[in-house]
């Protein structure tokens, strides 16, 4: 997923090298013009193994 997003113009702003956890892989990518951000985590020890969170500043936050 991270590689595909980079091909779409997203830039990696945080990766698992910053965290160094053997049970968790993580990358945060952001598109420079749209501001859309994705957080991708892969966990070895829990289910679900993959978590993808997307965030945009286009919509007001409710709640």
Residue pairs with C-beta under 8 A, 6 or more apart in sequence:
1 38
1 40
1 52
2 12
2 27
2 29
2 40
5 29
5 38
6 12
6 29
8 31
9 31
9 32
9 33
10 29
10 30
10 31
10 36
10 38
11 29
11 30
11 31
11 32
12 27
12 28
12 29
13 28
13 29
13 30
13 37
14 26
14 27
14 28
15 26
15 27
15 28
16 24
16 25
16 26
16 27
19 26
22 44
23 43
23 44
23 45
24 41
24 42
24 43
24 44
25 41
25 42
25 43
26 39
26 40
26 41
26 42
27 39
27 40
28 37
28 38
28 39
28 40
29 37
29 38
29 40
30 36
30 37
30 38
31 37
34 56
35 56
35 57
36 54
36 55
36 56
37 54
37 55
37 56
38 52
38 53
38 54
38 55
39 51
39 52
39 53
39 54
39 55
40 50
40 51
40 52
41 50
41 51
42 49
42 50
42 51
43 49
43 50
43 51
